[in-house]
Amino acid sequence: MEIISVHDRRFSAYGQVLEGFALPEIIRCLEARVSIPAEGTDYVPSLPELEALPAARALRDRGFGGLDIEIGCCCGHNDRLTCLEYHRTSEIDIAATDMILLLARQPQLEDFRLHTECVRAFFVPRGTAVELFATTLHYAPCGAAAGEGFCMACVLPRGTNEARPQTERASPEDRLLWGRNKWVIAGEGTPEAAAGAFVGITGSPVVLDYGETGGER
């Protein structure tokens, strides 16, 4: 799979690189607060230490137009696609390490299923903030090289990824609702699928080949 830089024009269908935020203080706080697990991935929706930083106000006011936000983190080791998710709002990811995002687009869904040939890999250098549009399907990042871990801050409207609201299913999309402001499409054999998530990823498995690159790294 080709690995494309987020500075490549092809990323514009999925999101944009953000400018003018105080990213170093966020990254320093992450490095002091978070340890990358040796295996698997960890996700924490809200870290008070990050939300207390002066940079949090700019992320709230400029990044989300004044909406109340949560700033959490996702870190770990990963080299493959297991699931995809989307929200009704954009997500801002701040790379504390080099990392790779595996992305697709909501209009590519057919009956809320996605073939893996639609998935693209984008390289995000350390110290970069990217907005992922609400129509961008994403999940846990991957390390930027074989065996490397990743760490990022994740900014979303407050409450996102908390417990799923208890509602009746009134449309096909309701099968995907997996948490608050969180719709998930799982791959077969994943823990999410075993827990009851909608299985809708089809095609060959996506596992990164770190020898294949593209765009401007």
Backbone bond lengths (Angstrom), bond angles and torsions (degrees), N, CA, C in turn:
res aa  C-N    CA-C-N  psi(-1)  N-CA   C-N-CA  omega(-1)  CA-C   N-CA-C  phi
1 M - - - 1.461 - - 1.525 109.76 -
2 E 1.314 116.80 131.84 1.462 121.30 177.65 1.527 109.74 -67.91
3 I 1.320 116.76 136.51 1.462 121.95 176.86 1.523 107.59 -105.96
4 I 1.322 116.40 116.81 1.460 123.69 -170.54 1.531 109.86 -106.95
5 S 1.304 118.08 139.94 1.461 121.12 176.35 1.532 110.91 -69.84
6 V 1.334 116.32 145.92 1.466 119.22 173.94 1.519 111.50 -67.70
7 H 1.333 117.84 -12.48 1.462 120.80 175.64 1.527 111.67 -85.65
8 D 1.318 117.14 -4.86 1.457 121.67 175.29 1.529 108.73 -75.83
9 R 1.318 116.63 144.48 1.471 120.79 -176.94 1.525 111.97 -60.90
10 R 1.334 117.94 -21.04 1.464 119.94 -179.58 1.520 112.18 -67.46
11 F 1.325 117.50 -20.04 1.460 119.60 178.57 1.523 111.84 -70.79
12 S 1.324 118.40 -19.33 1.467 121.26 -173.71 1.520 112.96 -63.08
13 A 1.322 118.67 -19.18 1.466 120.80 176.43 1.524 111.90 -77.32
14 Y 1.334 116.87 -14.00 1.463 122.23 -174.85 1.532 112.82 -113.12
15 G 1.329 117.04 -28.58 1.456 120.11 -176.45 1.509 111.13 178.77
16 Q 1.317 115.49 -162.16 1.462 120.92 178.71 1.524 109.66 -148.44
17 V 1.340 114.82 152.27 1.460 121.32 173.41 1.525 107.77 -81.73
18 L 1.331 116.98 131.20 1.455 122.20 -176.20 1.521 111.07 -97.05
19 E 1.318 115.93 146.74 1.461 122.35 -179.67 1.527 109.67 -122.17
20 G 1.344 115.83 157.70 1.458 120.97 168.73 1.505 116.20 85.54
21 F 1.333 118.84 14.35 1.459 121.48 176.65 1.529 109.83 -106.01
22 A 1.330 116.20 149.87 1.472 121.44 -178.97 1.527 109.45 -80.59
23 L 1.310 116.23 77.85 1.454 121.00 -174.70 1.527 114.12 -74.02
24 P 1.362 119.74 -35.18 1.468 118.32 -176.90 1.525 113.90 -57.56
25 E 1.351 118.60 -37.86 1.461 118.52 -179.03 1.522 111.38 -69.56
26 I 1.329 117.31 -31.63 1.458 120.26 176.20 1.524 109.99 -67.73
27 I 1.317 116.32 -43.62 1.466 120.21 -178.89 1.522 110.66 -66.99
28 R 1.326 117.83 -40.94 1.470 119.77 177.68 1.524 111.27 -61.26
29 C 1.329 116.40 -41.04 1.464 120.38 178.78 1.523 110.79 -64.58
30 L 1.319 117.16 -42.22 1.460 120.66 177.79 1.524 111.03 -61.12
31 E 1.325 116.12 -45.30 1.457 120.13 -177.72 1.526 111.43 -63.47
32 A 1.333 116.17 -33.07 1.462 119.98 179.81 1.526 112.16 -79.58
33 R 1.310 117.22 -26.92 1.470 122.19 -170.99 1.527 113.84 -100.35
34 V 1.335 117.28 -29.83 1.463 120.86 -166.46 1.524 110.76 -117.32
35 S 1.310 116.41 135.04 1.463 122.78 172.00 1.521 108.84 -108.86
36 I 1.323 117.16 132.93 1.457 121.21 178.79 1.522 108.82 -75.35
37 P 1.333 118.56 124.03 1.471 119.59 -179.93 1.520 111.33 -65.11
38 A 1.319 115.98 151.56 1.463 120.90 -178.20 1.521 111.47 -69.01
39 E 1.328 116.95 -28.92 1.460 121.66 179.08 1.516 109.53 -139.04
40 G 1.339 115.94 151.02 1.453 120.17 176.20 1.516 112.57 70.40
41 T 1.330 115.48 -168.11 1.458 121.50 -178.19 1.518 110.80 -130.08
42 D 1.320 115.12 149.67 1.466 122.77 174.66 1.518 108.91 -119.72
43 Y 1.328 116.32 141.29 1.468 121.44 175.35 1.515 108.93 -133.31
44 V 1.327 116.10 128.64 1.461 123.16 175.66 1.527 106.82 -122.61
45 P 1.340 119.54 116.31 1.474 120.54 -175.10 1.518 114.31 -64.22
46 S 1.337 117.40 -32.60 1.465 119.91 -172.17 1.517 110.10 -143.00
47 L 1.352 115.97 125.40 1.456 122.32 175.26 1.525 107.97 -120.17
48 P 1.329 118.71 111.72 1.468 120.84 -178.02 1.522 113.05 -55.92
49 E 1.341 117.66 -32.58 1.465 119.84 -179.94 1.523 111.76 -62.40
50 L 1.321 116.86 -38.19 1.461 120.36 177.04 1.528 111.28 -73.09
51 E 1.319 115.83 -40.30 1.466 119.67 -176.30 1.515 112.50 -71.15
52 A 1.341 117.84 -16.92 1.462 121.25 178.11 1.523 112.85 -86.87
53 L 1.328 118.07 -8.03 1.463 120.65 -178.15 1.534 110.70 -71.47
54 P 1.347 117.19 149.59 1.470 118.96 174.95 1.530 112.71 -56.10
55 A 1.317 117.06 -32.51 1.468 119.73 -179.19 1.517 112.16 -63.57
56 A 1.332 117.67 -22.37 1.461 120.12 -178.73 1.524 111.59 -64.29
57 R 1.319 116.38 -33.89 1.475 119.03 -179.77 1.520 110.59 -64.83
58 A 1.336 117.10 -41.79 1.466 119.88 178.51 1.525 111.31 -66.60
59 L 1.323 116.98 -38.15 1.457 119.37 177.11 1.525 110.95 -63.73
60 R 1.331 116.21 -37.87 1.467 120.26 176.98 1.526 111.06 -67.56
61 D 1.328 116.36 -51.64 1.459 120.00 -170.50 1.528 113.42 -80.25
62 R 1.336 116.75 -41.73 1.464 119.57 -179.36 1.518 111.80 -91.03
63 G 1.332 116.09 -36.47 1.452 118.97 -176.70 1.519 113.56 -77.92
64 F 1.350 116.73 -35.40 1.468 120.87 -176.13 1.521 112.61 -126.61
65 G 1.319 117.16 17.35 1.460 120.04 173.72 1.502 114.57 62.10
66 G 1.346 117.29 27.53 1.449 121.33 177.16 1.518 115.21 95.86
67 L 1.326 118.26 -2.22 1.467 120.11 176.42 1.528 110.15 -65.02
68 D 1.310 116.43 147.02 1.457 120.41 174.88 1.529 108.68 -65.92
69 I 1.319 116.79 132.32 1.456 120.19 -174.20 1.527 111.52 -123.09
70 E 1.315 115.48 163.41 1.455 123.33 167.21 1.527 107.31 -119.96
71 I 1.326 115.97 144.63 1.463 120.93 175.44 1.520 107.04 -122.73
72 G 1.304 115.94 114.30 1.447 121.65 179.17 1.508 110.42 -122.41
73 C 1.326 115.83 -159.24 1.461 118.67 -179.80 1.522 109.76 -147.33
74 C 1.323 114.36 155.19 1.452 123.22 172.51 1.517 106.59 -132.90
75 C 1.326 117.17 130.56 1.452 119.80 -178.72 1.523 109.19 -151.47
76 G 1.315 116.25 161.32 1.449 119.76 178.86 1.505 112.68 149.24
77 H 1.337 114.46 -156.53 1.457 122.84 178.00 1.530 108.04 -125.19
78 N 1.326 115.67 130.33 1.458 120.14 -178.42 1.523 108.20 -160.26
79 D 1.323 116.89 145.29 1.465 120.47 176.74 1.525 112.17 -140.02
80 R 1.378 116.71 17.97 1.462 117.80 -174.38 1.531 111.70 -153.21
81 L 1.321 113.78 165.39 1.461 121.64 176.44 1.517 109.59 -89.96
82 T 1.324 117.04 125.94 1.462 121.30 176.16 1.522 111.83 -115.12
83 C 1.324 117.09 -38.29 1.459 123.76 -178.63 1.518 108.49 -147.39
84 L 1.309 115.35 170.29 1.460 122.62 170.86 1.522 108.06 -135.26
85 E 1.332 115.79 149.24 1.458 120.78 177.59 1.522 109.60 -139.78
86 Y 1.318 115.47 163.67 1.460 120.52 171.01 1.520 108.44 -147.28
87 H 1.331 115.05 164.74 1.459 123.03 179.79 1.525 108.40 -126.25
88 R 1.319 117.34 172.64 1.461 120.77 175.23 1.528 110.83 -85.85
89 T 1.326 116.63 -1.14 1.459 122.33 -179.23 1.516 109.01 -132.48
90 S 1.325 115.85 166.31 1.453 120.40 171.83 1.527 110.59 -65.39
91 E 1.324 115.15 163.28 1.461 123.66 172.87 1.521 107.34 -127.18
92 I 1.324 117.47 139.04 1.458 121.32 174.89 1.516 108.46 -108.24
93 D 1.337 115.83 125.10 1.456 122.48 177.82 1.525 109.13 -113.18
94 I 1.326 116.32 132.97 1.465 122.49 -178.89 1.525 107.35 -118.63
95 A 1.319 116.73 115.07 1.459 121.53 -173.37 1.528 110.61 -81.24
96 A 1.334 115.87 114.70 1.467 121.03 173.31 1.524 111.26 -88.87
97 T 1.323 117.00 -11.54 1.457 124.33 170.39 1.524 106.74 -137.08
98 D 1.313 117.39 163.58 1.454 118.71 165.76 1.525 108.16 -56.52
99 M 1.328 116.80 144.39 1.465 119.48 179.63 1.519 109.37 -158.72
100 I 1.323 115.49 168.61 1.458 122.55 179.86 1.521 108.62 -126.93
101 L 1.328 116.00 131.67 1.452 122.56 176.61 1.520 109.98 -103.34
102 L 1.328 117.19 131.95 1.460 122.89 174.02 1.525 107.74 -99.13
103 L 1.330 116.42 116.68 1.465 121.19 -168.40 1.526 111.59 -129.89
104 A 1.321 114.33 152.89 1.461 122.54 169.19 1.526 106.70 -143.27
105 R 1.339 116.89 -177.85 1.454 120.63 -175.42 1.519 110.17 -123.09
106 Q 1.323 115.88 140.88 1.461 121.37 -177.51 1.532 112.54 -57.10
107 P 1.350 120.31 -38.46 1.470 118.69 178.44 1.530 113.91 -63.53
108 Q 1.345 117.35 -13.44 1.466 119.81 178.28 1.529 112.48 -81.45
109 L 1.311 117.59 -8.28 1.458 120.55 178.65 1.529 110.86 -68.48
110 E 1.314 115.75 140.64 1.456 122.29 172.14 1.521 107.37 -124.70
111 D 1.325 116.53 115.11 1.464 122.01 -173.37 1.532 109.76 53.60
112 F 1.307 115.57 38.84 1.473 124.08 179.02 1.532 112.46 62.08
113 R 1.319 116.06 24.75 1.452 121.91 173.22 1.527 109.65 -116.89
114 L 1.329 115.38 152.17 1.459 119.87 -177.17 1.518 109.84 -134.57
115 H 1.338 115.62 130.94 1.464 120.72 174.48 1.522 108.65 -83.98
116 T 1.317 116.04 140.22 1.467 119.44 -175.02 1.526 113.46 -66.06
117 E 1.315 118.28 -13.90 1.468 118.71 175.93 1.528 111.63 -65.93
118 C 1.331 117.46 -14.87 1.470 121.46 177.97 1.530 112.65 -82.93
119 V 1.311 118.55 -11.84 1.469 122.00 -173.34 1.525 110.10 -80.14
120 R 1.333 116.06 137.03 1.464 123.24 177.17 1.528 108.94 -123.32
121 A 1.325 116.25 150.41 1.465 122.81 179.90 1.521 109.53 -109.07
122 F 1.356 116.27 129.97 1.471 121.53 -178.51 1.527 109.95 -125.29
123 F 1.328 115.35 129.84 1.460 122.64 179.15 1.530 109.89 -85.61
124 V 1.339 116.27 128.73 1.470 122.84 178.41 1.529 107.53 -117.66
125 P 1.343 118.45 112.48 1.469 118.99 -179.81 1.520 112.48 -73.05
126 R 1.328 115.63 152.15 1.463 121.62 176.74 1.526 109.81 -52.02
127 G 1.344 115.99 138.11 1.450 120.75 179.01 1.514 114.43 86.23
128 T 1.322 117.35 10.65 1.467 122.27 -179.28 1.522 110.02 -108.21
129 A 1.325 116.10 137.97 1.463 122.14 173.33 1.521 108.68 -109.01
130 V 1.335 116.22 130.71 1.453 120.16 177.81 1.526 109.26 -125.59
131 E 1.312 115.24 141.22 1.462 121.29 168.75 1.517 108.18 -93.63
132 L 1.324 117.22 126.71 1.454 122.21 170.16 1.524 107.60 -98.68
133 F 1.319 116.14 122.61 1.458 120.18 -177.70 1.526 110.60 -63.41
134 A 1.323 115.95 158.84 1.466 121.02 -179.40 1.519 112.27 -60.19
135 T 1.320 117.34 -25.10 1.467 121.63 -179.27 1.529 112.60 -88.85
136 T 1.328 117.28 6.47 1.461 120.90 -178.87 1.526 110.26 -95.76
137 L 1.315 116.15 124.67 1.460 122.63 175.98 1.520 108.53 -83.84
138 H 1.325 117.48 134.36 1.457 122.16 -174.56 1.528 108.49 -153.99
139 Y 1.314 116.00 174.80 1.472 121.05 172.20 1.521 106.42 -162.26
140 A 1.317 118.71 -152.35 1.459 120.69 -177.81 1.532 110.19 -61.76
141 P 1.344 117.56 138.11 1.467 120.08 176.35 1.522 111.87 -65.96
142 C 1.323 114.94 176.28 1.459 122.69 174.01 1.522 109.00 -119.09
143 G 1.313 116.29 157.63 1.444 120.54 172.39 1.522 110.74 -64.12
144 A 1.328 116.23 156.16 1.459 120.48 -175.40 1.523 113.00 -83.53
145 A 1.323 117.44 -11.32 1.458 122.13 177.90 1.520 108.11 -149.36
146 A 1.313 116.13 161.42 1.463 120.71 -177.62 1.522 110.74 -56.33
147 G 1.328 116.52 126.04 1.455 121.76 177.64 1.511 115.15 83.52
148 E 1.336 118.94 -7.21 1.460 121.51 -178.49 1.527 110.83 -85.32
149 G 1.335 115.63 143.47 1.446 120.71 173.70 1.516 111.57 -85.16
150 F 1.326 115.78 173.30 1.463 121.78 177.01 1.525 108.76 -134.46
151 C 1.330 115.56 158.14 1.463 121.41 174.24 1.520 108.41 -151.85
152 M 1.332 116.68 134.00 1.460 120.42 178.14 1.520 109.61 -146.77
153 A 1.324 114.78 152.50 1.458 121.31 166.60 1.517 108.09 -87.82
154 C 1.329 115.59 144.21 1.458 121.63 -175.79 1.527 108.12 -127.64
155 V 1.325 116.80 122.80 1.464 122.42 -175.12 1.530 109.23 -114.71
156 L 1.332 115.43 125.10 1.462 121.94 -177.64 1.525 109.58 -146.38
157 P 1.334 118.85 163.06 1.462 119.99 172.42 1.524 110.71 -56.85
158 R 1.333 116.20 140.93 1.457 120.26 -175.14 1.534 111.11 -58.82
159 G 1.321 114.48 136.32 1.451 121.51 -179.53 1.511 113.95 100.15
160 T 1.337 117.02 -16.74 1.458 119.89 179.51 1.529 110.05 -59.50
161 N 1.314 115.96 138.81 1.471 124.79 178.34 1.524 113.54 76.65
162 E 1.333 118.00 4.43 1.462 119.12 172.00 1.533 109.31 -76.84
163 A 1.315 116.94 -172.92 1.465 121.47 -172.85 1.531 111.73 -57.15
164 R 1.310 115.89 142.61 1.461 122.80 179.84 1.518 110.84 -62.66
165 P 1.330 117.92 134.60 1.469 119.37 175.54 1.524 110.60 -66.52
166 Q 1.288 116.13 146.31 1.465 121.44 -179.77 1.525 109.26 -86.36
167 T 1.327 115.84 102.02 1.461 121.11 -178.90 1.523 109.26 -133.92
168 E 1.325 116.21 158.00 1.450 120.90 172.90 1.528 109.34 -77.52
169 R 1.310 116.91 148.54 1.454 121.03 177.26 1.519 109.07 -81.44
170 A 1.329 115.15 116.11 1.458 120.22 -177.69 1.523 112.58 -118.38
171 S 1.345 117.91 -3.71 1.458 121.77 178.74 1.523 108.33 -150.03
172 P 1.347 118.42 161.08 1.464 120.66 179.39 1.527 113.23 -58.06
173 E 1.338 117.46 -33.88 1.462 119.68 -178.58 1.523 112.10 -65.02
174 D 1.324 117.17 -25.24 1.463 119.90 -178.87 1.526 112.46 -60.98
175 R 1.342 117.71 -19.86 1.465 120.79 176.67 1.527 111.29 -63.43
176 L 1.338 116.34 -24.33 1.459 121.49 -174.33 1.520 112.73 -89.25
177 L 1.337 117.59 -15.82 1.466 119.81 -174.17 1.527 109.44 -66.05
178 W 1.332 116.37 116.10 1.458 122.06 -170.80 1.521 112.26 -120.09
179 G 1.333 117.11 -16.02 1.448 123.05 177.88 1.511 108.81 -165.43
180 R 1.310 116.02 -178.00 1.458 118.68 179.39 1.534 109.09 -68.81
181 N 1.329 116.14 124.66 1.471 122.27 -178.14 1.527 110.81 55.80
182 K 1.332 117.51 37.97 1.467 122.05 -174.67 1.527 109.63 -144.73
183 W 1.330 115.95 113.11 1.452 123.09 176.06 1.523 108.13 -112.72
184 V 1.324 117.89 128.37 1.465 122.54 -170.51 1.522 111.10 -123.06
185 I 1.330 114.86 137.88 1.463 123.56 170.82 1.522 106.00 -118.29
186 A 1.314 117.30 117.76 1.462 121.68 -173.74 1.523 111.32 -99.27
187 G 1.328 114.17 155.25 1.453 120.42 169.17 1.515 109.96 -89.50
188 E 1.323 116.45 157.37 1.458 120.73 178.77 1.528 110.36 -63.72
189 G 1.327 115.70 143.13 1.445 120.37 175.77 1.511 115.55 78.97
190 T 1.330 118.06 5.97 1.464 121.17 179.79 1.528 109.99 -89.21
191 P 1.333 117.47 158.80 1.465 119.39 175.58 1.522 112.50 -58.00
192 E 1.338 116.85 -35.14 1.461 119.95 179.08 1.527 110.75 -63.97
193 A 1.337 116.15 -42.33 1.463 119.61 177.80 1.525 110.81 -63.17
194 A 1.321 116.55 -41.78 1.468 120.48 179.41 1.520 111.60 -63.54
195 A 1.351 115.88 -28.52 1.460 120.41 -179.93 1.527 112.27 -86.22
196 G 1.337 117.75 -1.21 1.455 120.45 175.23 1.509 115.79 110.45
197 A 1.338 119.02 4.97 1.460 120.77 178.63 1.526 110.53 -67.19
198 F 1.306 115.97 152.16 1.462 122.15 179.52 1.524 109.54 -65.07
199 V 1.336 117.14 126.32 1.461 122.13 179.56 1.523 108.44 -93.45
200 G 1.343 115.91 112.04 1.456 119.54 -175.06 1.512 114.50 -141.74
201 I 1.332 118.50 8.62 1.461 121.37 176.17 1.524 107.88 -93.01
202 T 1.333 115.36 122.85 1.456 121.21 -178.12 1.526 109.85 -120.93
203 G 1.326 116.18 166.62 1.457 120.44 178.28 1.514 112.24 97.69
204 S 1.318 115.48 -173.79 1.457 121.60 -177.70 1.520 110.80 -68.62
205 P 1.338 118.03 146.66 1.469 120.24 177.25 1.522 111.27 -59.01
206 V 1.331 116.44 145.58 1.462 122.22 175.88 1.522 108.14 -100.69
207 V 1.319 116.19 108.84 1.458 122.91 175.73 1.516 106.65 -126.77
208 L 1.324 117.18 128.27 1.456 120.57 -173.30 1.519 111.91 -66.42
209 D 1.326 114.73 136.31 1.456 123.08 168.39 1.523 106.13 -104.17
210 Y 1.326 116.89 103.62 1.459 120.02 -172.02 1.526 113.25 -72.65
211 G 1.324 116.53 -4.41 1.457 117.85 176.38 1.504 113.71 -85.42
212 E 1.347 116.94 -5.71 1.454 120.63 -175.85 1.515 109.61 -110.35
213 T 1.335 117.83 120.07 1.458 122.06 -177.59 1.509 109.93 -131.76
214 G 1.322 115.70 170.13 1.448 121.39 176.24 1.508 109.99 -163.36
215 G 1.344 116.95 175.54 1.457 120.65 -179.57 1.520 110.96 65.93
216 E 1.325 116.15 -158.87 1.452 122.07 -178.86 1.514 109.45 -104.88
217 R 1.337 118.26 106.77 1.458 123.12 179.74 1.520 110.35 -90.28
